[in-house]
Amino acid sequence: MIFTFEHMDIDGGRQETFASLVHRGNCENEWTPKLLDLRELKHHFTIWQKGLFGKGWNSLYWNNHDQPR
C-alpha cells in the first residue's frame, strides 16, 4: 500500500514561513483558502493510479483528520 503526498501542496500554502509573510504585510498562511487547480489535482492522482495499475494499491485521500476543521 502506498500513500502519496504530492497533491497536498498543490495550493502552494507551504512555500514560505508565516513570519516572512507577516513581515511583507501578507498574513496569508497555509490555512488561508486558495484557488485549487483541479486539473493539477487530477494529474497527480492519475499518474499514481495508472503507474500502479496491476502492480500495487494506493490510497487516494483528500485530507487528513489531523488538519484543523
C-alpha positions, 0 to 999 in steps of 0.5 A: 500500500502506498500513500502519496503526498504530492497533491497536498501542496498543490495550493502552494500554502507551504512555500514560505514561513508565516513570519516572512509573510507577516513581515511583507504585510501578507498574513496569508498562511497555509490555512488561508483558502486558495484557488485549487487547480483541479486539473493539477489535482487530477494529474497527480492522482492519475499518474499514481493510479495508472503507474500502479495499475496491476502492480500495487494499491494506493490510497487516494485521500483528500485530507487528513483528520489531523488538519484543523476543521 
